[in-house]
Amino acid sequence: MEARDKDLKWAMSQIEKIPTSVDVPRFSEWAEQNRYFPPGVSTLHGRFNPETAPHLLEPLDKLHPDDPCRIVTIMKSVQSGVTTSVAENALGCWIDYKLGSMLSLTSSREIAKVRASANVDVMIDHSGLADKIKPHSNRSKRKVQDSANVKEFEGGGKWLNSSYNSIASLKSNSFNLIIKDELDEAPAEAKDQGDINEVIAGRTMGQRMFKIVNISTPSRMETSQIYRQYLQGDQRKFFVPCPHCMEPQEMVMKSQKIDHGLTFTTRKGPDGKKVLIPETVRYICKGCHEPIYESKKEWMLNNGEWIATATPLDPKHHSYHISALMSPESFLSWERICQQFINTGFGEDLLKFKDFTINFLGKPWASTQKAQSWEELKEKAGDYALGEVPGGLIDGQVYRGPLALTGGVDVQKDRLELHVVGWGVGMESWSVDYKIFYGNTANIDDPCWVALANHVYETGYVIAGKESLIYQVAVDSGYNPGQDWGGKTHVVHDFIYQYSDKFFAIMGLDETKQVGILQEKRLSEATITKRYNVASGVLKEIIFSDLDRMAGPRAIHVPSKMVNESGRMVQIPDDWYKQFCSERWQETKPGEYGWKLIYKRNEVLDTFIYAMATAYKLNFPALSSLDWWNVYETIISS
C-alpha cells in the first residue's frame, strides 16, 4: 500500500503541474514570429511583416479567444491580402494552440481543394505546424487524416474544408472557428434548411467560445450577402492621417461630389483617348487639400485606426470595409487603380464601372437603371421610320449616325423576329429596322427561315450614301421549335450551321456573376461547335440606364414611323414601345431581386439585347472616335 500511496502522490503532483490556462499571444504577434512565405506563394516572400498591411492586424486579433468579438465581417476589394493575412494566420494560431475545431467554406469543393493545397498546406509546412497533425485514432492511417478536405490535430481538434453546397454533410459536426470565404458566392438558402448564414452559425451551437468570419468581395447591393453582414456589424472604416496636417480620413476616390481623395491628370493620346500621366497620381487631403503621393501610403496605413461608424444590434459583431486604395503598393498601386478608372470611361462604361466599384472599391453595386415608361420612350422617338438609317453630316463635316449594323433574332413557334440596330461613335445606337417572318419555325425548310437568310444577305441599308449589309446576327437558341432536348436535332443550330458566316447562336442568362457580356460555350453532339451565353441582365441594366439619353455616346434612339402592309407611312403602334420597356428590376419575392416582365410580350427588348450582344462580340465598345471615323471613310470610299 505504501508504494501505491507514493504513486498516487506522484500522480497528483503531476496533475497539479498541468496549467489551467494557456498564454496565447496576439495572433498578429504569432504571425510575425512564425509565418513564413516561400518564394512563389506570395508577392512578398519571407517572414510575415505586420507593416505591409497594418490595417489587417485588428480583424486578425479579433479572432483571439480572449477577445469578446464573436463575428468578424470583411467586405473587401481584390488584392486585399485578407485571405492570407487574416484567414490563414487565424487558422495557424488555432492549430498551434489547440483552440478547437475549424471549418473553412468557399464557393466550390474544387476551389476548396486548391486552396488547401496551395495555401493551407504551405502554411502548415513553413510555419512549424507540420508536427501538429495527428490522427485521433491509432487505427486511422495518417494520410486519411491529412487530406485536402480533413485534417486532424493533436489535442482533438480538426479542420474541415468544404463548400457552401455541402452544408448538409456537416450536420453532425460542431466548430469553434468558421471561416466563410467569398460569401457572395453562397446560395441565399441552404436546401430545405433556410437562410444559409443561420444554418452555418448553427454549427457553433454548444460551443461557449466561437468565432465566425465572413469574407467576400460584394456583388449587387440588393442581394449581396457580405454587404448585408457588413450592415449588421459596426461598419468600421480605416481612417489614416494626412502627413501634412494629420487630419484623419477614409481613403476614397475623388469625384465631382467630393473635393478630396485619389485623383490624377490625363493628356490626349494619339487616338484622341485620354491617357494617364503617371507622375500626377496623388491623394488630395480632406483637411488641407495638399497632395499626398503614394510613397507616403505605408506611413499613413501604419498610423491609421479602425473607427466604428454604426451601433449594431449585436455589439460582438465587428465589420470592416477594405478598398484597393489600402492595398500594399507591392500588390496594387494607386497608378493602376487610376488607370482602371480611366478604362471605365470615367464611370461612363457601366459594365466596366460595375467591375471597378466591386473589385477595386470593394463596394456593392447599386443598380443604376432608371424607371422609364413606354410613353416616355415614344415621346423621345426620332423623326425617322423603320427601314431607314437616320444620320448625316453635321456642319457639312462630321457624320453622325449609324456606321455599322448588327441584328438579333427571337425564335417563336410561329415566327422569327429580327431587330436591326445601327451603331456609331461611343456606342450610340439606333433601331433601324424590325421584321417579322411568319411560318412554321420547327421546319428548317420553311419559308420563314429562308426569308430571314435572304433579308440578312441581300438587304442593303443606306449608310452615308452607300449600301451596307448587316455585319452579324445573333439568333436565340434557348428555344428549339422542332424537337425536345436530349441530343436530337436542334432547328436553330441547323440553320446557323448553314449560314455561320453571318449568324451565330446565343442564349440569354440573367446570371449576375457571369464575367463579361459574352462567354463562349463549347457544344457537343450538335451541328455547331459553340454558342455564346449572354449576361442579358447586365445588358438590360445598361439599356435602361441609357434610355433617357437624348444624344451622344450610349444614347438609344428609336423611330416614330413605319410603313404598314398597305404601303402607307403610319405611326409605330404603342405595343412596340411597350415591348421595349417590358421589364423592370424589382423585388421578385421577399429578399430576392430580379428582372420582372411587366408587359405580356418582350420580343422587341430581347432582340435589341441580342443585337447589342453582337456589337460586343464584334468589339464595337472598344472602338475610339478615330476607329469609327475609319469605318466611315471605308464606307464612303467603297
C-alpha positions as CSV (number, residue, x, y, z in Angstrom):
1,M,0.0,0.0,0.0
2,E,2.9,2.3,0.7
3,A,4.2,2.0,-2.9
4,R,0.6,2.7,-4.1
5,D,0.3,5.8,-2.0
6,K,3.6,7.0,-3.3
7,D,2.5,6.5,-6.9
8,L,-0.8,8.3,-6.1
9,K,1.0,11.2,-4.5
10,W,3.3,11.5,-7.5
11,A,0.4,11.4,-9.9
12,M,-1.4,14.1,-8.0
13,S,1.8,16.3,-8.1
14,Q,1.9,15.8,-11.9
15,I,-1.7,16.8,-12.3
16,E,-1.1,19.9,-10.3
17,K,1.6,20.9,-12.7
18,I,-0.9,20.9,-15.6
19,P,-1.6,24.6,-16.5
20,T,-5.3,25.7,-16.1
21,S,-4.9,28.2,-18.9
22,V,-2.8,28.8,-21.9
23,D,-1.0,32.0,-22.6
24,V,-1.9,32.6,-26.3
25,P,-0.1,35.6,-27.8
26,R,-1.9,38.1,-30.0
27,F,-2.4,36.5,-33.4
28,S,-0.5,39.3,-35.2
29,E,2.5,38.5,-32.9
30,W,2.2,34.8,-33.7
31,A,2.2,35.5,-37.4
32,E,5.2,37.8,-37.2
33,Q,7.2,35.2,-35.3
34,N,6.0,32.0,-37.1
35,R,4.6,32.8,-40.6
36,Y,6.9,32.3,-43.5
37,F,6.0,32.6,-47.2
38,P,8.3,30.6,-49.5
39,P,9.1,32.0,-53.0
40,G,6.2,31.6,-55.4
41,V,3.5,31.6,-52.8
42,S,3.3,35.3,-52.1
43,T,4.4,38.5,-53.9
44,L,6.4,39.3,-50.6
45,H,8.1,36.0,-49.8
46,G,9.8,35.7,-46.5
47,R,8.7,36.4,-42.9
48,F,5.3,37.9,-42.3
49,N,5.7,41.7,-42.0
50,P,2.9,43.4,-40.0
51,E,3.9,46.7,-41.5
52,T,3.0,45.5,-45.0
53,A,-0.8,45.6,-44.3
54,P,-1.2,47.1,-40.8
55,H,-4.9,47.6,-41.3
56,L,-5.4,43.8,-41.3
57,L,-3.9,43.3,-37.8
58,E,-7.1,44.4,-35.9
59,P,-9.5,42.0,-37.7
60,L,-6.9,39.2,-37.2
61,D,-6.5,39.9,-33.5
62,K,-10.3,39.9,-33.1
63,L,-10.2,36.2,-33.7
64,H,-8.2,35.6,-30.5
65,P,-10.2,33.5,-28.0
66,D,-9.9,36.2,-25.3
67,D,-11.4,39.0,-27.5
68,P,-15.1,39.4,-26.8
69,C,-15.8,39.8,-30.6
70,R,-17.7,36.8,-32.0
71,I,-18.4,37.7,-35.6
72,V,-15.9,39.4,-38.0
73,T,-17.1,40.6,-41.4
74,I,-14.7,41.9,-44.0
75,M,-16.2,43.4,-47.2
76,K,-13.2,43.7,-49.4
77,S,-11.7,44.6,-52.8
78,V,-9.5,42.3,-54.8
79,Q,-5.8,42.1,-54.0
80,S,-6.5,43.0,-50.4
81,G,-4.5,40.3,-48.7
82,V,-7.3,39.4,-46.4
83,T,-7.3,35.6,-47.1
84,T,-3.6,35.4,-46.4
85,S,-3.2,37.8,-43.5
86,V,-6.4,37.1,-41.7
87,A,-8.0,33.8,-42.5
88,E,-4.8,31.7,-42.9
89,N,-3.0,33.3,-39.9
90,A,-6.0,32.7,-37.8
91,L,-6.0,29.0,-38.8
92,G,-2.3,28.8,-37.9
93,C,-2.9,30.1,-34.4
94,W,-5.8,27.9,-33.8
95,I,-3.8,24.9,-34.9
96,D,-0.7,25.8,-32.9
97,Y,-2.6,26.4,-29.6
98,K,-5.2,23.7,-30.0
99,L,-8.1,26.2,-29.6
100,G,-10.8,24.0,-31.1
101,S,-12.2,22.6,-34.4
102,M,-12.3,24.7,-37.5
103,L,-14.4,24.9,-40.7
104,S,-13.5,26.7,-43.9
105,L,-16.1,27.2,-46.6
106,T,-15.8,28.6,-50.1
107,S,-17.7,28.6,-53.4
108,S,-17.0,25.0,-54.5
109,R,-15.2,21.9,-53.4
110,E,-12.8,22.2,-56.3
111,I,-11.7,25.7,-55.2
112,A,-11.5,24.5,-51.6
113,K,-9.1,21.7,-52.5
114,V,-6.9,24.1,-54.5
115,R,-6.7,26.5,-51.6
116,A,-5.9,23.7,-49.1
117,S,-3.0,22.6,-51.3
118,A,-1.7,25.9,-52.4
119,N,-2.2,27.9,-49.2
120,V,-3.1,26.0,-46.1
121,D,-0.7,23.1,-46.6
122,V,2.1,25.5,-47.5
123,M,1.4,27.5,-44.3
124,I,1.5,24.3,-42.2
125,D,4.8,23.2,-43.7
126,H,6.5,26.5,-43.3
127,S,5.1,27.8,-40.0
128,G,6.2,25.0,-37.7
129,L,2.8,23.2,-37.7
130,A,3.5,20.0,-39.5
131,D,4.1,18.0,-36.3
132,K,0.7,19.1,-35.0
133,I,-1.2,16.9,-37.5
134,K,-2.0,13.6,-35.8
135,P,-4.9,11.1,-36.2
136,H,-7.4,10.9,-33.4
137,S,-7.4,7.1,-33.6
138,N,-4.4,4.8,-33.7
139,R,-6.3,2.7,-36.2
140,S,-6.6,5.6,-38.6
141,K,-4.0,5.9,-41.3
142,R,-2.1,9.2,-41.2
143,K,-2.8,10.0,-44.8
144,V,-6.5,9.9,-44.3
145,Q,-6.3,12.5,-41.5
146,D,-4.2,14.9,-43.6
147,S,-6.2,15.4,-46.8
148,A,-7.4,18.5,-48.7
149,N,-10.8,18.1,-47.0
150,V,-10.0,16.9,-43.5
151,K,-7.1,17.4,-41.1
152,E,-6.9,16.2,-37.5
153,F,-4.6,17.8,-34.9
154,E,-3.2,16.8,-31.6
155,G,-5.5,17.8,-28.8
156,G,-8.6,16.6,-30.6
157,G,-9.1,19.5,-32.9
158,K,-10.0,19.1,-36.6
159,W,-10.2,21.2,-39.7
160,L,-12.8,20.6,-42.3
161,N,-12.6,22.2,-45.7
162,S,-15.8,22.3,-47.8
163,S,-18.2,24.3,-49.9
164,Y,-21.5,26.1,-49.3
165,N,-23.2,23.4,-51.3
166,S,-22.1,20.7,-48.9
167,I,-23.5,22.1,-45.7
168,A,-25.9,19.2,-45.3
169,S,-23.0,16.8,-44.8
170,L,-21.8,18.8,-41.8
171,K,-24.9,18.4,-39.6
172,S,-23.2,16.2,-37.0
173,N,-20.2,18.5,-36.6
174,S,-19.7,21.4,-34.3
175,F,-17.0,24.1,-34.7
176,N,-15.3,26.8,-32.7
177,L,-14.0,28.7,-35.8
178,I,-15.9,29.1,-39.0
179,I,-14.4,31.0,-42.0
180,K,-16.8,31.8,-44.8
181,D,-14.7,32.9,-47.8
182,E,-16.3,34.5,-50.8
183,L,-19.6,34.6,-49.1
184,D,-21.4,36.2,-52.1
185,E,-20.8,33.0,-54.0
186,A,-23.0,31.2,-51.5
187,P,-26.7,30.5,-52.2
188,A,-29.1,32.6,-50.2
189,E,-30.7,29.5,-48.8
190,A,-29.3,26.1,-47.8
191,K,-31.5,23.4,-49.5
192,D,-34.6,22.8,-47.3
193,Q,-32.9,24.4,-44.3
194,G,-33.5,28.2,-44.5
195,D,-31.1,31.1,-44.5
196,I,-27.6,29.8,-45.2
197,N,-25.9,32.1,-42.7
198,E,-28.2,31.0,-39.9
199,V,-27.6,27.3,-40.9
200,I,-23.8,27.8,-40.7
201,A,-24.0,29.7,-37.5
202,G,-25.9,26.7,-36.1
203,R,-22.7,24.7,-36.4
204,T,-21.3,26.6,-33.4
205,M,-24.2,25.7,-31.1
206,G,-22.9,24.1,-27.9
207,Q,-19.6,26.0,-28.1
208,R,-19.1,28.6,-25.4
209,M,-16.2,30.2,-27.3
210,F,-16.7,30.5,-31.0
211,K,-15.7,32.9,-33.9
212,I,-17.4,33.3,-37.3
213,V,-15.5,35.1,-40.1
214,N,-17.3,36.5,-43.2
215,I,-15.0,37.4,-46.1
216,S,-16.0,38.4,-49.6
217,T,-16.0,41.0,-52.4
218,P,-19.5,42.3,-52.7
219,S,-21.9,41.9,-55.6
220,R,-25.2,43.6,-56.3
221,M,-26.4,45.8,-53.4
222,E,-29.9,44.3,-53.2
223,T,-28.6,40.7,-53.0
224,S,-25.1,40.9,-51.6
225,Q,-24.7,38.7,-48.5
226,I,-21.4,40.3,-47.4
227,Y,-23.0,43.7,-47.7
228,R,-25.9,42.6,-45.5
229,Q,-23.5,41.2,-42.9
230,Y,-21.4,44.4,-43.1
231,L,-24.5,46.5,-42.3
232,Q,-25.4,44.2,-39.4
233,G,-21.9,44.9,-37.8
234,D,-20.5,48.1,-36.5
235,Q,-19.3,49.2,-40.0
236,R,-15.7,50.0,-39.2
237,K,-13.7,52.3,-41.6
238,F,-10.0,52.8,-41.6
239,F,-9.0,56.4,-41.0
240,V,-5.5,57.5,-41.9
241,P,-3.7,60.7,-41.0
242,C,-2.5,63.3,-43.6
243,P,1.3,63.6,-43.4
244,H,0.9,67.3,-43.8
245,C,-1.9,68.3,-41.3
246,M,-2.6,65.0,-39.6
247,E,-6.3,65.2,-40.5
248,P,-7.8,61.6,-40.2
249,Q,-9.8,60.5,-43.2
250,E,-11.0,57.4,-45.0
251,M,-9.3,56.7,-48.3
252,V,-11.7,57.4,-51.2
253,M,-11.7,58.3,-54.9
254,K,-12.0,62.0,-55.7
255,S,-15.2,62.7,-57.7
256,Q,-17.5,65.6,-58.7
257,K,-19.3,65.2,-55.4
258,I,-16.2,65.4,-53.1
259,D,-13.1,67.6,-53.4
260,H,-10.7,65.2,-51.9
261,G,-9.4,61.7,-52.5
262,L,-7.3,59.8,-55.0
263,T,-7.0,61.7,-58.3
264,F,-4.8,62.2,-61.4
265,T,-4.3,64.2,-64.6
266,T,-4.6,63.0,-68.1
267,R,-3.5,64.0,-71.6
268,K,-4.8,63.2,-75.1
269,G,-3.2,60.2,-76.7
270,P,-2.6,59.7,-80.5
271,D,-6.0,58.2,-80.9
272,G,-7.8,61.0,-79.1
273,K,-8.4,59.0,-75.9
274,K,-7.3,60.3,-72.5
275,V,-4.1,58.8,-71.2
276,L,-2.9,58.8,-67.6
277,I,0.1,60.9,-66.7
278,P,1.6,58.6,-64.0
279,E,3.6,61.2,-62.1
280,T,0.3,63.1,-61.4
281,V,-1.3,60.3,-59.4
282,R,-1.9,61.8,-56.0
283,Y,-4.2,61.9,-53.0
284,I,-5.8,65.2,-52.1
285,C,-6.2,65.7,-48.3
286,K,-9.6,66.3,-47.0
287,G,-8.3,68.8,-44.5
288,C,-5.5,70.9,-46.0
289,H,-6.1,69.8,-49.7
290,E,-2.3,69.2,-50.1
291,P,-1.3,66.5,-52.5
292,I,-0.1,63.2,-51.0
293,Y,1.9,60.8,-53.1
294,E,2.0,57.0,-52.8
295,S,5.4,57.0,-51.2
296,K,3.6,58.1,-48.0
297,K,0.9,55.4,-48.1
298,E,2.8,53.0,-45.9
299,W,3.3,55.6,-43.3
300,M,-0.4,56.6,-43.4
301,L,-1.5,53.0,-43.1
302,N,0.8,52.3,-40.1
303,N,-0.6,55.3,-38.3
304,G,-4.2,54.7,-39.2
305,E,-7.0,53.3,-37.0
306,W,-10.3,51.5,-37.4
307,I,-13.3,53.5,-36.3
308,A,-16.8,52.1,-35.9
309,T,-19.4,54.2,-37.7
310,A,-22.6,52.4,-36.6
311,T,-24.1,50.8,-33.5
312,P,-25.1,47.2,-34.2
313,L,-27.7,45.1,-32.5
314,D,-25.0,42.6,-31.7
315,P,-22.1,44.5,-30.1
316,K,-19.9,41.5,-30.7
317,H,-20.2,41.8,-34.5
318,H,-17.3,43.9,-35.9
319,S,-17.5,44.6,-39.7
320,Y,-14.8,46.1,-41.9
321,H,-14.7,47.7,-45.3
322,I,-11.4,47.4,-47.2
323,S,-10.8,49.0,-50.6
324,A,-8.0,48.6,-53.0
325,L,-6.8,52.1,-52.1
326,M,-5.4,50.5,-48.9
327,S,-3.6,47.6,-50.7
328,P,0.1,47.4,-50.2
329,E,1.9,49.1,-53.1
330,S,3.7,45.8,-54.0
331,F,0.2,44.3,-54.5
332,L,-1.8,47.0,-56.2
333,S,-0.6,50.6,-56.9
334,W,-2.6,53.8,-56.9
335,E,-1.5,54.3,-60.5
336,R,-3.1,51.0,-61.6
337,I,-6.3,51.9,-59.8
338,C,-6.4,55.3,-61.6
339,Q,-5.8,53.6,-64.9
340,Q,-8.6,51.2,-64.2
341,F,-10.9,54.1,-63.5
342,I,-9.9,55.7,-66.9
343,N,-10.7,52.4,-68.6
344,T,-14.3,52.7,-67.3
345,G,-14.6,55.9,-69.4
346,F,-14.6,57.8,-66.1
347,G,-17.6,55.9,-65.0
348,E,-19.5,56.1,-68.3
349,D,-18.9,52.4,-69.3
350,L,-21.5,50.8,-67.0
351,L,-20.1,47.2,-67.2
352,K,-16.5,48.3,-66.5
353,F,-17.6,50.7,-63.8
354,K,-19.5,48.0,-62.1
355,D,-16.4,45.8,-62.0
356,F,-14.4,48.8,-60.7
357,T,-16.9,49.5,-57.9
358,I,-17.0,45.9,-56.8
359,N,-13.4,44.7,-57.3
360,F,-11.4,47.9,-56.7
361,L,-13.6,50.0,-54.3
362,G,-14.9,46.9,-52.5
363,K,-18.4,48.3,-52.6
364,P,-21.6,46.6,-53.6
365,W,-23.1,47.6,-57.0
366,A,-26.2,49.8,-56.7
367,S,-28.5,49.4,-59.7
368,T,-28.4,52.5,-61.9
369,Q,-31.2,51.8,-64.3
370,K,-33.9,54.4,-64.2
371,A,-37.6,53.7,-64.4
372,Q,-38.8,54.8,-67.9
373,S,-42.3,54.3,-69.1
374,W,-43.1,53.3,-72.7
375,E,-44.9,56.7,-73.0
376,E,-41.6,58.5,-72.4
377,L,-39.8,56.3,-74.9
378,K,-42.4,57.0,-77.5
379,E,-42.2,60.8,-76.8
380,K,-38.4,60.8,-77.5
381,A,-38.8,58.8,-80.7
382,G,-36.8,60.2,-83.7
383,D,-38.3,61.6,-86.9
384,Y,-37.4,58.5,-89.0
385,A,-39.1,55.3,-90.0
386,L,-38.2,51.6,-89.6
387,G,-36.2,50.6,-92.6
388,E,-34.4,53.9,-92.8
389,V,-30.9,54.7,-91.5
390,P,-31.0,58.2,-89.9
391,G,-27.9,60.3,-89.8
392,G,-25.9,62.8,-91.9
393,L,-23.1,65.3,-91.8
394,I,-23.0,67.9,-89.0
395,D,-21.9,71.3,-90.3
396,G,-21.0,69.6,-93.6
397,Q,-18.0,67.9,-91.9
398,V,-18.7,65.2,-89.2
399,Y,-21.0,62.4,-89.9
400,R,-23.4,61.5,-87.0
401,G,-25.4,58.3,-87.3
402,P,-25.1,54.6,-87.5
403,L,-21.9,53.3,-89.2
404,A,-22.3,49.5,-88.6
405,L,-25.4,47.2,-88.3
406,T,-26.0,44.2,-86.2
407,G,-29.1,42.0,-85.7
408,G,-30.8,40.0,-83.1
409,V,-33.4,37.3,-83.7
410,D,-36.0,35.9,-81.4
411,V,-37.4,32.5,-82.2
412,Q,-41.1,31.7,-81.6
413,K,-43.2,28.7,-82.6
414,D,-44.9,30.6,-85.5
415,R,-42.5,33.4,-86.3
416,L,-39.0,34.8,-86.3
417,E,-38.5,38.4,-85.2
418,L,-35.4,40.4,-86.4
419,H,-34.3,43.6,-84.8
420,V,-31.6,45.6,-86.9
421,V,-29.7,48.0,-84.8
422,G,-27.2,50.6,-86.0
423,W,-24.1,51.6,-84.0
424,G,-22.0,54.7,-84.1
425,V,-19.3,56.6,-82.1
426,G,-19.4,55.9,-78.4
427,M,-21.9,53.0,-78.8
428,E,-24.7,55.5,-79.7
429,S,-27.4,53.3,-81.2
430,W,-30.5,53.5,-83.5
431,S,-33.2,50.9,-84.0
432,V,-33.0,50.8,-87.8
433,D,-35.5,48.0,-88.7
434,Y,-37.8,45.4,-87.3
435,K,-39.0,42.5,-89.4
436,I,-41.3,39.5,-88.5
437,F,-41.1,36.4,-90.7
438,Y,-44.2,34.2,-90.1
439,G,-44.1,30.4,-90.6
440,N,-43.5,27.0,-89.1
441,T,-40.2,27.5,-87.4
442,A,-40.0,23.8,-86.5
443,N,-39.3,23.1,-90.2
444,I,-35.8,24.2,-91.2
445,D,-37.0,24.4,-94.9
446,D,-40.0,26.6,-94.0
447,P,-40.0,29.9,-96.0
448,C,-39.7,31.9,-92.7
449,W,-36.0,30.7,-92.3
450,V,-35.3,31.3,-96.0
451,A,-36.8,34.8,-95.8
452,L,-34.6,35.6,-92.7
453,A,-31.4,34.5,-94.5
454,N,-32.4,36.3,-97.7
455,H,-33.0,39.6,-95.8
456,V,-29.7,39.5,-94.0
457,Y,-27.6,38.5,-97.0
458,E,-29.4,40.7,-99.6
459,T,-30.9,43.8,-98.0
460,G,-28.7,46.8,-98.2
461,Y,-29.3,49.8,-95.8
462,V,-28.0,53.1,-96.9
463,I,-25.3,54.5,-94.6
464,A,-23.5,57.7,-95.6
465,G,-24.9,57.3,-99.1
466,K,-23.6,53.8,-99.5
467,E,-25.5,50.5,-99.2
468,S,-24.3,48.4,-96.3
469,L,-25.3,44.9,-95.2
470,I,-25.8,43.7,-91.6
471,Y,-22.4,42.6,-90.2
472,Q,-23.6,39.7,-88.0
473,V,-26.8,38.4,-86.4
474,A,-27.3,36.6,-83.1
475,V,-30.1,34.0,-83.0
476,D,-31.7,33.0,-79.7
477,S,-31.1,29.2,-79.3
478,G,-32.7,28.8,-75.9
479,Y,-35.9,27.5,-77.6
480,N,-35.9,24.7,-80.1
481,P,-39.2,24.8,-82.0
482,G,-38.6,21.5,-83.8
483,Q,-37.7,18.9,-81.2
484,D,-37.3,18.3,-77.5
485,W,-33.9,18.5,-76.0
486,G,-31.8,15.4,-75.4
487,G,-29.3,15.3,-78.3
488,K,-32.0,15.5,-81.0
489,T,-31.8,17.8,-84.0
490,H,-31.9,21.5,-83.0
491,V,-33.5,23.6,-85.7
492,V,-31.7,26.8,-84.7
493,H,-28.3,25.0,-84.6
494,D,-29.0,23.5,-88.1
495,F,-29.9,26.9,-89.5
496,I,-26.7,28.5,-88.1
497,Y,-24.6,25.7,-89.4
498,Q,-25.7,26.6,-92.9
499,Y,-25.1,30.3,-92.5
500,S,-22.3,30.5,-89.9
501,D,-20.6,33.4,-91.7
502,K,-23.4,35.8,-90.8
503,F,-25.3,34.1,-87.9
504,F,-24.3,32.7,-84.5
505,A,-26.1,31.1,-81.6
506,I,-26.8,32.9,-78.4
507,M,-28.5,32.1,-75.1
508,G,-29.5,34.8,-72.7
509,L,-28.8,34.2,-69.0
510,D,-29.7,36.5,-66.1
511,E,-26.6,35.4,-64.3
512,T,-25.3,38.4,-62.4
513,K,-22.0,36.7,-61.5
514,Q,-21.0,36.0,-65.1
515,V,-17.8,37.7,-66.0
516,G,-18.2,39.9,-69.1
517,I,-21.1,40.3,-71.5
518,L,-20.3,37.1,-73.5
519,Q,-19.0,33.7,-72.6
520,E,-18.2,31.1,-75.2
521,K,-19.7,27.7,-74.5
522,R,-18.5,24.6,-76.4
523,L,-21.2,22.3,-77.6
524,S,-21.0,18.5,-78.1
525,E,-23.4,16.4,-80.1
526,A,-24.6,19.4,-82.0
527,T,-24.3,20.6,-85.6
528,I,-22.5,23.7,-84.4
529,T,-19.4,23.7,-82.1
530,K,-20.3,26.6,-79.9
531,R,-22.8,29.2,-78.7
532,Y,-22.4,32.4,-76.7
533,N,-24.0,32.8,-73.3
534,V,-25.1,36.4,-72.8
535,A,-25.4,38.2,-69.4
536,S,-28.7,39.6,-70.5
537,G,-29.3,41.0,-67.0
538,V,-26.2,43.2,-67.4
539,L,-27.3,44.4,-70.8
540,K,-30.8,45.2,-69.5
541,E,-29.2,47.3,-66.8
542,I,-27.1,49.2,-69.4
543,I,-30.1,49.7,-71.7
544,F,-32.4,51.0,-69.0
545,S,-29.8,53.3,-67.6
546,D,-29.2,54.8,-71.1
547,L,-32.8,55.1,-72.4
548,D,-33.2,58.7,-71.3
549,R,-30.0,59.9,-73.0
550,M,-31.1,62.2,-75.9
551,A,-27.9,62.2,-77.9
552,G,-24.2,61.3,-77.8
553,P,-22.3,58.3,-76.5
554,R,-24.6,55.4,-75.4
555,A,-27.8,57.2,-76.3
556,I,-30.5,54.9,-77.7
557,H,-32.7,56.1,-80.5
558,V,-36.0,54.6,-81.7
559,P,-38.1,55.5,-84.7
560,S,-41.6,57.0,-84.7
561,K,-42.9,55.8,-88.1
562,M,-43.2,52.6,-90.1
563,V,-44.7,51.5,-93.4
564,N,-47.8,49.4,-92.9
565,E,-49.0,46.4,-95.0
566,S,-50.8,48.8,-97.4
567,G,-47.6,50.7,-98.1
568,R,-48.7,53.8,-96.1
569,M,-46.5,55.6,-93.6
570,V,-48.0,55.3,-90.2
571,Q,-47.1,55.8,-86.5
572,I,-45.5,52.8,-84.9
573,P,-48.0,51.1,-82.6
574,D,-47.8,51.6,-78.9
575,D,-47.3,47.9,-78.5
576,W,-43.7,48.2,-79.9
577,Y,-42.7,50.7,-77.3
578,K,-44.3,48.7,-74.6
579,Q,-42.3,45.7,-75.6
580,F,-39.1,47.7,-75.4
581,C,-39.9,48.8,-71.8
582,S,-41.4,45.4,-70.9
583,E,-39.1,44.5,-67.9
584,R,-38.2,46.1,-64.6
585,W,-35.6,45.3,-61.9
586,Q,-37.5,44.8,-58.7
587,E,-38.0,42.5,-55.7
588,T,-39.5,39.3,-57.1
589,K,-40.1,37.7,-53.7
590,P,-39.0,38.6,-50.2
591,G,-35.3,39.2,-50.1
592,E,-34.8,38.3,-53.8
593,Y,-34.4,40.7,-56.7
594,G,-34.5,40.2,-60.5
595,W,-35.9,41.3,-63.8
596,K,-39.7,41.0,-63.9
597,L,-41.9,41.1,-67.0
598,I,-44.4,43.9,-66.7
599,Y,-45.9,43.6,-70.1
600,K,-47.2,40.5,-71.8
601,R,-44.6,40.5,-74.6
602,N,-40.9,41.5,-74.7
603,E,-39.6,40.4,-78.1
604,V,-38.5,44.0,-79.1
605,L,-36.4,44.2,-76.0
606,D,-34.9,40.7,-76.3
607,T,-34.0,41.2,-79.9
608,F,-32.3,44.6,-79.1
609,I,-30.3,42.8,-76.4
610,Y,-29.2,40.2,-78.9
611,A,-28.2,42.9,-81.4
612,M,-26.2,44.7,-78.6
613,A,-24.5,41.4,-77.6
614,T,-23.5,41.1,-81.3
615,A,-21.9,44.6,-81.1
616,Y,-19.9,43.4,-78.0
617,K,-18.9,40.3,-79.9
618,L,-17.5,42.5,-82.7
619,N,-15.8,44.6,-80.0
620,F,-17.6,47.8,-81.0
621,P,-17.3,49.3,-77.5
622,A,-13.5,49.3,-77.8
623,L,-13.5,51.5,-80.9
624,S,-12.3,55.0,-80.5
625,S,-13.7,58.0,-82.3
626,L,-10.8,57.7,-84.8
627,D,-11.6,54.0,-85.3
628,W,-15.2,54.9,-86.1
629,W,-14.0,57.6,-88.5
630,N,-12.0,55.0,-90.3
631,V,-15.2,52.9,-90.6
632,Y,-16.9,56.0,-92.2
633,E,-14.0,56.5,-94.6
634,T,-14.2,52.9,-95.6
635,I,-17.9,53.2,-96.3
636,I,-17.8,56.3,-98.4
637,S,-14.8,55.2,-100.4
638,S,-16.2,51.7,-101.2
